[in-house]
Amino acid sequence: MMNTFEQYESEVRGYCRSFPAMFTSAKGAWMIDAEGRRYLDFFCGAGVLNYGHNPDKIKQALLAYLMRDGITHSLDMYTEAKQAFIARFNDVILQPRGLRYKFQFPGPTGTNAVEAALKLARKVTGREQVVGFTNAFHGMTLGALAVTGNGFKRAGAGVPLGHTASVPFDGYLGEGTDTLDYFEALLKDEGSGMDKPAAVIVETVQAEGGVNVASVEWLQRLRRITEEHGVLLIVDDIQVGCGRTGAFFSFEDAGIVPDIVTLSKSLSGYGLPLALVLIKPELDQWAPGEHNGTFRGHNPAFVTATAALRFWQDGLLAEDVARKAGLVEKRLTDIVAKHAPGARVRGRGLIWGIEFDDTQLAARISQACFKRGLIIETAGIDDQVLKLLPSLTIAEEELRHGLDVIEAGLHEALSVDNVSPAIEAAA
């Protein structure tokens, strides 16, 4: 069966190389392969499955909608499914937080949302340049790549990526250096060579970039700087929104209000493609049809996204994520202190990373974990970070089991290092 993929599928495939199994079903925090082996999922579709695999209440809503021949595709025409989602999102998410945004549904993926946000920011301000940050990741289409830091992915564009500038993210220049001093100086100095940007786009936690966490103070200062200079602030909450950091939006803890927010990944709650751009009303200056996409009316995703908002009717899920975050942080810190004292643990909510100086170690740990039935990925420019993305609804005993496997995988990976010199000497 694997030969089918190797023979016919493009060499561009990636995750299947790290996790070479034929998966057939999944439920909750677990995936099952064709041989019946169970794998605990600490990857969750790169953050798509915040509520786990096939959550019953969401699945039931989807099945009921399909069985009554509900509309599947509608472009941007009005449908009951879309109306229900907009109304419910306003009631459950926006209004309780005092937020007012217009909804734009672009194409169904995160990079579609980023492209729409960048395009609108340039249209509204009449300026071309957008500022991004070192180690950022915003998507694989040309506009999103232009504000992405990863050189390997940028090179894949095959053309120059312009009209952007990159400045240091929080912590990029080491502890004790506020990187926003540099950015603010560029904005204030007519001799800096930086044109006044249309917007700044930021992830509060750089997930693909290595689980780099921006502090509350840094985010608050970034918001003040952008407001003072008339620059729009776009928060890319595609991977770390929808509760990944605890609160529904990752910027809530900082108490800031972005001008534009991009959402996707776990927005549908079920793994169905859905993206959303939230726009301050005064910025909604699109002409009808000026930006569109064939699959911006994916009604089954509206249905599942509406059902997923049940998780946010009260504060219980956020509280549960905060409790689990404390468990994960303590355990990872203990594991590192015991086995790899030079490694660094960082994260928020239920996105965590362990960064190693040996850039090969995280990949070896990931493979050792996979052999033990745990799916866990790597992140960072050199894949030097072991990255944890368990579902928000994972049971505590499952979470503890996964952490046990990580410790065993780390021990195995380090043991290989320790025996290698002896093997070479004997040879």
C-alpha beads as a LAMMPS data file, in Angstrom:
LAMMPS data file: protein, C-alpha beads

427 atoms
426 bonds

1 atom types
1 bond types

-500.0 500.0 xlo xhi
-500.0 500.0 ylo yhi
-500.0 500.0 zlo zhi

Masses

1 110.0

Atoms # bond

1 1 1 0.000 0.000 0.000
2 1 1 2.840 2.407 0.807
3 1 1 4.230 1.808 -2.672
4 1 1 1.127 3.496 -4.126
5 1 1 2.158 6.767 -2.547
6 1 1 5.839 6.375 -3.351
7 1 1 5.057 5.553 -6.964
8 1 1 2.397 8.145 -7.696
9 1 1 2.469 10.935 -5.113
10 1 1 4.791 13.910 -5.473
11 1 1 8.113 13.995 -3.644
12 1 1 6.829 17.117 -1.874
13 1 1 5.065 14.959 0.722
14 1 1 6.562 15.497 4.141
15 1 1 4.824 14.329 7.324
16 1 1 4.302 10.803 6.001
17 1 1 8.085 10.405 5.927
18 1 1 8.242 11.054 9.668
19 1 1 5.181 8.960 10.494
20 1 1 5.173 6.032 8.022
21 1 1 1.937 4.285 8.902
22 1 1 -1.321 3.708 7.014
23 1 1 -3.902 5.341 9.240
24 1 1 -7.471 4.109 9.027
25 1 1 -9.439 5.675 11.897
26 1 1 -9.150 8.070 14.813
27 1 1 -11.046 8.988 17.943
28 1 1 -10.315 11.522 20.647
29 1 1 -6.570 11.690 21.208
30 1 1 -5.800 8.472 19.300
31 1 1 -5.128 7.379 15.714
32 1 1 -5.251 3.751 14.548
33 1 1 -3.320 2.271 11.645
34 1 1 -4.185 -0.563 9.264
35 1 1 -2.524 -3.089 11.558
36 1 1 -4.623 -1.999 14.505
37 1 1 -1.840 -0.183 16.317
38 1 1 -2.880 2.860 18.353
39 1 1 -0.937 6.121 18.355
40 1 1 -1.422 8.941 20.840
41 1 1 -1.635 12.150 18.820
42 1 1 0.502 15.062 20.065
43 1 1 0.442 16.586 16.558
44 1 1 -3.297 17.085 15.953
45 1 1 -2.981 17.971 12.288
46 1 1 -0.541 20.805 13.094
47 1 1 -3.168 22.378 15.326
48 1 1 -6.263 21.617 13.263
49 1 1 -7.816 19.220 15.792
50 1 1 -7.975 21.190 19.029
51 1 1 -11.006 19.169 20.137
52 1 1 -9.536 15.814 19.146
53 1 1 -10.545 13.407 16.403
54 1 1 -14.228 12.939 15.594
55 1 1 -15.738 14.685 18.639
56 1 1 -19.235 13.251 18.993
57 1 1 -21.332 16.411 19.299
58 1 1 -19.674 18.029 16.298
59 1 1 -19.919 14.841 14.250
60 1 1 -23.609 14.482 15.076
61 1 1 -24.318 18.038 13.936
62 1 1 -22.508 17.406 10.657
63 1 1 -24.257 14.091 9.985
64 1 1 -27.665 15.582 10.696
65 1 1 -26.982 18.449 8.296
66 1 1 -25.808 16.141 5.520
67 1 1 -28.693 13.719 5.993
68 1 1 -31.243 16.495 5.446
69 1 1 -29.488 17.477 2.200
70 1 1 -28.173 20.748 3.603
71 1 1 -26.324 23.042 1.189
72 1 1 -22.688 22.017 0.739
73 1 1 -21.324 24.738 -1.526
74 1 1 -22.659 28.267 -1.892
75 1 1 -19.818 30.674 -2.785
76 1 1 -20.786 33.772 -0.753
77 1 1 -24.534 33.380 -1.132
78 1 1 -26.675 33.464 1.997
79 1 1 -27.295 30.130 3.735
80 1 1 -28.741 29.073 7.052
81 1 1 -25.452 27.425 7.981
82 1 1 -23.471 30.611 7.453
83 1 1 -26.024 32.748 9.269
84 1 1 -25.998 30.391 12.252
85 1 1 -22.216 30.463 12.480
86 1 1 -21.932 34.264 12.255
87 1 1 -24.638 34.789 14.873
88 1 1 -23.215 32.156 17.215
89 1 1 -19.631 33.398 16.886
90 1 1 -20.786 36.912 17.707
91 1 1 -22.795 35.735 20.712
92 1 1 -20.256 33.334 22.185
93 1 1 -16.875 34.802 21.199
94 1 1 -16.949 38.439 20.140
95 1 1 -19.594 40.148 22.270
96 1 1 -18.470 38.728 25.642
97 1 1 -14.979 40.056 24.853
98 1 1 -16.219 43.468 23.753
99 1 1 -14.972 42.917 20.202
100 1 1 -16.593 44.253 17.036
101 1 1 -15.434 42.763 13.760
102 1 1 -16.837 42.198 10.282
103 1 1 -16.497 38.654 8.904
104 1 1 -14.718 37.861 5.655
105 1 1 -14.622 34.295 4.419
106 1 1 -11.740 33.932 1.928
107 1 1 -10.554 30.630 0.487
108 1 1 -10.637 27.808 3.026
109 1 1 -7.037 27.710 4.298
110 1 1 -4.899 29.813 6.580
111 1 1 -2.729 31.213 3.830
112 1 1 -5.905 32.418 2.050
113 1 1 -6.821 34.384 5.160
114 1 1 -3.346 35.920 5.374
115 1 1 -3.402 36.925 1.701
116 1 1 -6.763 38.646 2.173
117 1 1 -5.547 40.453 5.297
118 1 1 -2.383 41.749 3.593
119 1 1 -4.287 42.817 0.509
120 1 1 -6.897 44.696 2.539
121 1 1 -4.286 46.432 4.690
122 1 1 -2.555 47.737 1.573
123 1 1 -5.830 48.836 0.035
124 1 1 -7.022 50.689 3.139
125 1 1 -3.751 52.490 3.879
126 1 1 -2.533 53.038 0.330
127 1 1 0.895 51.765 1.407
128 1 1 2.788 48.758 0.084
129 1 1 5.145 47.524 2.778
130 1 1 4.169 45.017 5.468
131 1 1 6.420 44.249 8.424
132 1 1 6.848 40.678 9.631
133 1 1 9.158 39.088 12.168
134 1 1 12.163 36.806 12.236
135 1 1 11.196 33.107 12.309
136 1 1 7.585 33.921 11.397
137 1 1 5.466 31.532 9.358
138 1 1 2.286 32.734 7.668
139 1 1 1.677 30.357 4.757
140 1 1 2.976 29.087 1.434
141 1 1 1.410 31.446 -1.124
142 1 1 3.481 34.369 -2.363
143 1 1 2.133 37.137 -0.137
144 1 1 2.260 34.965 2.964
145 1 1 5.763 33.742 2.075
146 1 1 6.936 37.334 1.771
147 1 1 6.273 37.837 5.510
148 1 1 7.600 34.385 6.442
149 1 1 11.098 34.083 7.877
150 1 1 12.039 30.543 6.881
151 1 1 14.624 30.747 4.091
152 1 1 13.963 27.235 2.767
153 1 1 10.259 27.926 2.331
154 1 1 10.865 31.413 0.908
155 1 1 13.230 29.989 -1.689
156 1 1 10.464 27.708 -2.937
157 1 1 8.652 30.758 -4.336
158 1 1 11.101 30.944 -7.229
159 1 1 10.563 34.704 -7.571
160 1 1 11.583 37.738 -5.481
161 1 1 9.408 38.295 -2.421
162 1 1 9.094 42.027 -1.963
163 1 1 7.194 44.879 -0.333
164 1 1 7.979 43.515 3.126
165 1 1 10.503 44.026 5.898
166 1 1 11.556 41.659 8.671
167 1 1 12.367 42.845 12.192
168 1 1 13.436 40.871 15.287
169 1 1 10.770 38.976 17.219
170 1 1 10.651 39.070 21.002
171 1 1 13.758 37.354 22.387
172 1 1 15.515 37.123 19.028
173 1 1 18.465 39.203 20.263
174 1 1 18.644 37.471 23.635
175 1 1 17.322 38.233 27.075
176 1 1 17.514 41.832 28.189
177 1 1 17.057 43.293 24.709
178 1 1 13.686 44.730 23.760
179 1 1 13.602 44.165 20.012
180 1 1 10.880 46.770 19.626
181 1 1 13.457 49.477 20.374
182 1 1 14.884 48.706 16.934
183 1 1 11.512 48.657 15.186
184 1 1 10.359 51.884 16.792
185 1 1 13.635 53.607 15.911
186 1 1 13.185 52.631 12.264
187 1 1 9.698 54.106 12.212
188 1 1 10.770 57.362 13.821
189 1 1 13.891 57.978 11.748
190 1 1 13.414 59.357 8.228
191 1 1 16.892 58.093 7.444
192 1 1 16.219 54.483 8.420
193 1 1 15.275 53.402 4.908
194 1 1 12.015 51.857 6.105
195 1 1 8.948 53.178 4.355
196 1 1 5.953 53.610 6.595
197 1 1 4.282 50.199 6.510
198 1 1 0.666 49.406 5.830
199 1 1 0.631 46.793 8.554
200 1 1 2.537 44.607 10.960
201 1 1 1.657 40.911 11.018
202 1 1 2.526 38.874 14.097
203 1 1 1.975 35.496 15.732
204 1 1 1.795 35.799 19.508
205 1 1 3.439 32.376 19.621
206 1 1 5.538 31.435 16.620
207 1 1 4.478 27.823 16.268
208 1 1 6.334 26.640 13.161
209 1 1 9.170 29.018 13.990
210 1 1 10.070 27.056 17.113
211 1 1 7.411 27.834 19.758
212 1 1 8.782 31.319 20.348
213 1 1 6.515 33.084 22.842
214 1 1 5.988 36.840 22.802
215 1 1 5.584 38.351 26.249
216 1 1 2.476 40.255 27.262
217 1 1 4.545 43.423 27.675
218 1 1 6.092 43.071 24.223
219 1 1 2.696 42.599 22.572
220 1 1 1.242 45.562 24.418
221 1 1 4.126 47.762 23.320
222 1 1 3.797 46.555 19.714
223 1 1 0.121 47.568 19.783
224 1 1 1.029 51.031 21.142
225 1 1 3.700 51.552 18.478
226 1 1 1.399 50.572 15.623
227 1 1 -1.361 52.837 16.921
228 1 1 0.986 55.794 17.361
229 1 1 2.266 55.475 13.795
230 1 1 -1.041 54.664 12.096
231 1 1 0.039 51.149 11.155
232 1 1 -2.507 48.324 11.137
233 1 1 -1.876 45.343 13.415
234 1 1 -2.700 41.909 12.012
235 1 1 -2.619 38.996 14.448
236 1 1 -2.190 35.627 12.763
237 1 1 -4.094 33.314 15.112
238 1 1 -4.323 30.472 12.642
239 1 1 -2.378 27.903 14.679
240 1 1 -2.444 29.338 18.198
241 1 1 -5.999 30.670 18.224
242 1 1 -9.215 28.754 18.932
243 1 1 -8.084 28.030 22.479
244 1 1 -4.601 26.689 21.861
245 1 1 -3.090 29.106 24.394
246 1 1 -6.056 28.831 26.779
247 1 1 -8.227 31.810 25.873
248 1 1 -10.044 31.599 22.531
249 1 1 -7.799 34.290 21.004
250 1 1 -4.109 34.131 21.816
251 1 1 -3.920 37.929 22.202
252 1 1 -6.537 38.105 24.961
253 1 1 -4.045 37.772 27.815
254 1 1 -2.244 40.873 26.535
255 1 1 -5.475 42.859 26.514
256 1 1 -4.888 44.158 22.993
257 1 1 -7.343 44.533 20.111
258 1 1 -5.866 43.859 16.657
259 1 1 -7.175 45.636 13.585
260 1 1 -7.379 42.359 11.660
261 1 1 -7.322 38.744 12.887
262 1 1 -6.825 35.654 10.757
263 1 1 -8.242 32.281 11.826
264 1 1 -8.308 28.818 10.266
265 1 1 -7.044 25.359 11.342
266 1 1 -9.238 24.511 14.381
267 1 1 -11.941 27.026 13.492
268 1 1 -14.143 24.327 11.937
269 1 1 -13.585 22.117 14.970
270 1 1 -13.573 18.951 12.892
271 1 1 -10.715 19.194 10.429
272 1 1 -12.828 20.629 7.624
273 1 1 -11.273 23.522 5.665
274 1 1 -12.486 26.914 6.871
275 1 1 -10.778 30.298 7.175
276 1 1 -11.972 33.618 8.517
277 1 1 -10.662 37.175 8.478
278 1 1 -11.991 39.402 11.253
279 1 1 -11.886 43.070 10.254
280 1 1 -12.597 46.195 12.270
281 1 1 -15.773 47.638 10.673
282 1 1 -14.132 50.885 9.541
283 1 1 -11.523 48.881 7.620
284 1 1 -14.041 46.867 5.631
285 1 1 -13.493 48.806 2.425
286 1 1 -13.730 45.979 -0.088
287 1 1 -15.740 46.530 -3.241
288 1 1 -18.142 43.637 -3.952
289 1 1 -16.205 40.777 -5.506
290 1 1 -12.848 42.539 -5.166
291 1 1 -11.483 39.539 -3.285
292 1 1 -13.142 36.154 -3.562
293 1 1 -12.595 32.402 -3.728
294 1 1 -14.550 29.414 -4.956
295 1 1 -14.677 27.587 -1.618
296 1 1 -15.503 30.480 0.684
297 1 1 -18.969 29.038 1.215
298 1 1 -18.104 25.612 2.651
299 1 1 -21.300 25.024 4.602
300 1 1 -20.430 21.708 6.301
301 1 1 -17.539 23.588 7.922
302 1 1 -19.903 26.343 9.055
303 1 1 -22.025 23.635 10.700
304 1 1 -19.125 22.024 12.550
305 1 1 -17.661 25.403 13.526
306 1 1 -21.004 26.396 15.046
307 1 1 -21.175 23.131 16.981
308 1 1 -17.588 23.591 18.205
309 1 1 -18.553 26.867 19.871
310 1 1 -20.304 24.771 22.538
311 1 1 -16.852 24.340 24.041
312 1 1 -16.756 28.114 24.641
313 1 1 -20.149 28.721 26.214
314 1 1 -18.458 28.946 29.602
315 1 1 -14.888 29.241 30.847
316 1 1 -14.396 25.574 31.664
317 1 1 -12.253 24.639 28.647
318 1 1 -9.904 27.597 29.151
319 1 1 -9.533 26.664 32.820
320 1 1 -8.830 23.049 31.887
321 1 1 -6.177 24.096 29.366
322 1 1 -4.511 26.303 31.996
323 1 1 -4.399 23.394 34.450
324 1 1 -2.956 21.027 31.857
325 1 1 -0.437 23.685 30.809
326 1 1 0.935 23.742 34.332
327 1 1 1.237 19.965 34.299
328 1 1 3.070 19.962 30.961
329 1 1 5.442 22.784 31.883
330 1 1 6.452 21.154 35.161
331 1 1 6.947 17.723 33.637
332 1 1 8.943 18.971 30.650
333 1 1 11.102 21.110 32.933
334 1 1 11.789 18.060 35.115
335 1 1 12.565 15.871 32.091
336 1 1 15.010 18.412 30.701
337 1 1 16.698 18.956 34.071
338 1 1 17.192 15.192 34.418
339 1 1 18.258 14.270 30.892
340 1 1 19.265 17.385 28.909
341 1 1 20.105 20.317 31.203
342 1 1 21.130 22.556 28.299
343 1 1 17.745 22.311 26.577
344 1 1 15.120 25.047 26.860
345 1 1 11.412 24.589 27.551
346 1 1 8.895 27.214 26.439
347 1 1 5.246 27.515 25.532
348 1 1 1.746 28.634 26.492
349 1 1 -1.480 26.745 27.015
350 1 1 -1.104 23.451 25.166
351 1 1 1.607 24.395 22.689
352 1 1 5.060 23.618 24.075
353 1 1 8.534 23.138 22.717
354 1 1 11.875 21.803 23.881
355 1 1 14.773 23.397 22.029
356 1 1 18.066 21.496 21.791
357 1 1 21.509 22.775 20.806
358 1 1 22.043 19.532 18.872
359 1 1 19.824 20.209 15.858
360 1 1 19.484 16.485 15.104
361 1 1 18.166 15.518 18.511
362 1 1 14.530 16.610 18.237
363 1 1 14.024 14.529 15.074
364 1 1 15.570 11.473 16.735
365 1 1 13.286 11.912 19.745
366 1 1 10.277 12.235 17.451
367 1 1 11.183 8.941 15.761
368 1 1 11.818 7.211 19.080
369 1 1 8.398 8.400 20.266
370 1 1 6.721 7.184 17.086
371 1 1 8.122 3.695 17.673
372 1 1 6.476 3.857 21.101
373 1 1 3.112 4.947 19.706
374 1 1 3.281 8.736 20.040
375 1 1 3.007 11.168 17.139
376 1 1 4.951 14.364 17.826
377 1 1 6.547 16.783 15.358
378 1 1 9.529 19.117 15.261
379 1 1 9.680 22.846 14.579
380 1 1 12.184 25.684 14.186
381 1 1 14.439 26.731 11.349
382 1 1 16.644 23.645 11.863
383 1 1 13.909 21.405 13.283
384 1 1 15.735 21.793 16.572
385 1 1 12.555 22.037 18.649
386 1 1 10.396 19.120 19.761
387 1 1 6.882 20.543 19.548
388 1 1 3.873 19.374 21.562
389 1 1 0.359 20.011 20.239
390 1 1 -2.005 17.666 22.108
391 1 1 -5.731 18.206 21.794
392 1 1 -7.234 20.637 24.288
393 1 1 -9.706 17.963 25.373
394 1 1 -7.136 15.232 25.986
395 1 1 -7.659 13.309 29.215
396 1 1 -5.077 13.933 31.915
397 1 1 -3.993 10.291 32.026
398 1 1 -3.431 10.374 28.251
399 1 1 -1.422 13.577 28.581
400 1 1 0.729 12.036 31.317
401 1 1 1.250 8.919 29.201
402 1 1 2.462 11.034 26.287
403 1 1 4.895 12.875 28.539
404 1 1 6.216 9.523 29.784
405 1 1 6.828 8.484 26.179
406 1 1 8.673 11.757 25.484
407 1 1 10.980 11.086 28.416
408 1 1 11.652 7.550 27.181
409 1 1 12.248 8.824 23.643
410 1 1 14.658 11.485 24.874
411 1 1 16.532 8.905 26.933
412 1 1 16.843 6.636 23.886
413 1 1 18.018 9.434 21.601
414 1 1 20.680 10.507 24.099
415 1 1 21.746 6.881 24.628
416 1 1 22.420 6.555 20.901
417 1 1 24.720 9.559 21.162
418 1 1 26.552 8.020 24.098
419 1 1 27.223 4.675 22.440
420 1 1 28.160 6.023 19.022
421 1 1 31.802 6.935 19.881
422 1 1 32.396 3.480 21.337
423 1 1 30.993 1.807 18.257
424 1 1 33.173 3.969 16.023
425 1 1 36.272 3.189 18.109
426 1 1 35.572 -0.559 17.914
427 1 1 35.183 -0.282 14.149

Bonds

1 1 1 2
2 1 2 3
3 1 3 4
4 1 4 5
5 1 5 6
6 1 6 7
7 1 7 8
8 1 8 9
9 1 9 10
10 1 10 11
11 1 11 12
12 1 12 13
13 1 13 14
14 1 14 15
15 1 15 16
16 1 16 17
17 1 17 18
18 1 18 19
19 1 19 20
20 1 20 21
21 1 21 22
22 1 22 23
23 1 23 24
24 1 24 25
25 1 25 26
26 1 26 27
27 1 27 28
28 1 28 29
29 1 29 30
30 1 30 31
31 1 31 32
32 1 32 33
33 1 33 34
34 1 34 35
35 1 35 36
36 1 36 37
37 1 37 38
38 1 38 39
39 1 39 40
40 1 40 41
41 1 41 42
42 1 42 43
43 1 43 44
44 1 44 45
45 1 45 46
46 1 46 47
47 1 47 48
48 1 48 49
49 1 49 50
50 1 50 51
51 1 51 52
52 1 52 53
53 1 53 54
54 1 54 55
55 1 55 56
56 1 56 57
57 1 57 58
58 1 58 59
59 1 59 60
60 1 60 61
61 1 61 62
62 1 62 63
63 1 63 64
64 1 64 65
65 1 65 66
66 1 66 67
67 1 67 68
68 1 68 69
69 1 69 70
70 1 70 71
71 1 71 72
72 1 72 73
73 1 73 74
74 1 74 75
75 1 75 76
76 1 76 77
77 1 77 78
78 1 78 79
79 1 79 80
80 1 80 81
81 1 81 82
82 1 82 83
83 1 83 84
84 1 84 85
85 1 85 86
86 1 86 87
87 1 87 88
88 1 88 89
89 1 89 90
90 1 90 91
91 1 91 92
92 1 92 93
93 1 93 94
94 1 94 95
95 1 95 96
96 1 96 97
97 1 97 98
98 1 98 99
99 1 99 100
100 1 100 101
101 1 101 102
102 1 102 103
103 1 103 104
104 1 104 105
105 1 105 106
106 1 106 107
107 1 107 108
108 1 108 109
109 1 109 110
110 1 110 111
111 1 111 112
112 1 112 113
113 1 113 114
114 1 114 115
115 1 115 116
116 1 116 117
117 1 117 118
118 1 118 119
119 1 119 120
120 1 120 121
121 1 121 122
122 1 122 123
123 1 123 124
124 1 124 125
125 1 125 126
126 1 126 127
127 1 127 128
128 1 128 129
129 1 129 130
130 1 130 131
131 1 131 132
132 1 132 133
133 1 133 134
134 1 134 135
135 1 135 136
136 1 136 137
137 1 137 138
138 1 138 139
139 1 139 140
140 1 140 141
141 1 141 142
142 1 142 143
143 1 143 144
144 1 144 145
145 1 145 146
146 1 146 147
147 1 147 148
148 1 148 149
149 1 149 150
150 1 150 151
151 1 151 152
152 1 152 153
153 1 153 154
154 1 154 155
155 1 155 156
156 1 156 157
157 1 157 158
158 1 158 159
159 1 159 160
160 1 160 161
161 1 161 162
162 1 162 163
163 1 163 164
164 1 164 165
165 1 165 166
166 1 166 167
167 1 167 168
168 1 168 169
169 1 169 170
170 1 170 171
171 1 171 172
172 1 172 173
173 1 173 174
174 1 174 175
175 1 175 176
176 1 176 177
177 1 177 178
178 1 178 179
179 1 179 180
180 1 180 181
181 1 181 182
182 1 182 183
183 1 183 184
184 1 184 185
185 1 185 186
186 1 186 187
187 1 187 188
188 1 188 189
189 1 189 190
190 1 190 191
191 1 191 192
192 1 192 193
193 1 193 194
194 1 194 195
195 1 195 196
196 1 196 197
197 1 197 198
198 1 198 199
199 1 199 200
200 1 200 201
201 1 201 202
202 1 202 203
203 1 203 204
204 1 204 205
205 1 205 206
206 1 206 207
207 1 207 208
208 1 208 209
209 1 209 210
210 1 210 211
211 1 211 212
212 1 212 213
213 1 213 214
214 1 214 215
215 1 215 216
216 1 216 217
217 1 217 218
218 1 218 219
219 1 219 220
220 1 220 221
221 1 221 222
222 1 222 223
223 1 223 224
224 1 224 225
225 1 225 226
226 1 226 227
227 1 227 228
228 1 228 229
229 1 229 230
230 1 230 231
231 1 231 232
232 1 232 233
233 1 233 234
234 1 234 235
235 1 235 236
236 1 236 237
237 1 237 238
238 1 238 239
239 1 239 240
240 1 240 241
241 1 241 242
242 1 242 243
243 1 243 244
244 1 244 245
245 1 245 246
246 1 246 247
247 1 247 248
248 1 248 249
249 1 249 250
250 1 250 251
251 1 251 252
252 1 252 253
253 1 253 254
254 1 254 255
255 1 255 256
256 1 256 257
257 1 257 258
258 1 258 259
259 1 259 260
260 1 260 261
261 1 261 262
262 1 262 263
263 1 263 264
264 1 264 265
265 1 265 266
266 1 266 267
267 1 267 268
268 1 268 269
269 1 269 270
270 1 270 271
271 1 271 272
272 1 272 273
273 1 273 274
274 1 274 275
275 1 275 276
276 1 276 277
277 1 277 278
278 1 278 279
279 1 279 280
280 1 280 281
281 1 281 282
282 1 282 283
283 1 283 284
284 1 284 285
285 1 285 286
286 1 286 287
287 1 287 288
288 1 288 289
289 1 289 290
290 1 290 291
291 1 291 292
292 1 292 293
293 1 293 294
294 1 294 295
295 1 295 296
296 1 296 297
297 1 297 298
298 1 298 299
299 1 299 300
300 1 300 301
301 1 301 302
302 1 302 303
303 1 303 304
304 1 304 305
305 1 305 306
306 1 306 307
307 1 307 308
308 1 308 309
309 1 309 310
310 1 310 311
311 1 311 312
312 1 312 313
313 1 313 314
314 1 314 315
315 1 315 316
316 1 316 317
317 1 317 318
318 1 318 319
319 1 319 320
320 1 320 321
321 1 321 322
322 1 322 323
323 1 323 324
324 1 324 325
325 1 325 326
326 1 326 327
327 1 327 328
328 1 328 329
329 1 329 330
330 1 330 331
331 1 331 332
332 1 332 333
333 1 333 334
334 1 334 335
335 1 335 336
336 1 336 337
337 1 337 338
338 1 338 339
339 1 339 340
340 1 340 341
341 1 341 342
342 1 342 343
343 1 343 344
344 1 344 345
345 1 345 346
346 1 346 347
347 1 347 348
348 1 348 349
349 1 349 350
350 1 350 351
351 1 351 352
352 1 352 353
353 1 353 354
354 1 354 355
355 1 355 356
356 1 356 357
357 1 357 358
358 1 358 359
359 1 359 360
360 1 360 361
361 1 361 362
362 1 362 363
363 1 363 364
364 1 364 365
365 1 365 366
366 1 366 367
367 1 367 368
368 1 368 369
369 1 369 370
370 1 370 371
371 1 371 372
372 1 372 373
373 1 373 374
374 1 374 375
375 1 375 376
376 1 376 377
377 1 377 378
378 1 378 379
379 1 379 380
380 1 380 381
381 1 381 382
382 1 382 383
383 1 383 384
384 1 384 385
385 1 385 386
386 1 386 387
387 1 387 388
388 1 388 389
389 1 389 390
390 1 390 391
391 1 391 392
392 1 392 393
393 1 393 394
394 1 394 395
395 1 395 396
396 1 396 397
397 1 397 398
398 1 398 399
399 1 399 400
400 1 400 401
401 1 401 402
402 1 402 403
403 1 403 404
404 1 404 405
405 1 405 406
406 1 406 407
407 1 407 408
408 1 408 409
409 1 409 410
410 1 410 411
411 1 411 412
412 1 412 413
413 1 413 414
414 1 414 415
415 1 415 416
416 1 416 417
417 1 417 418
418 1 418 419
419 1 419 420
420 1 420 421
421 1 421 422
422 1 422 423
423 1 423 424
424 1 424 425
425 1 425 426
426 1 426 427
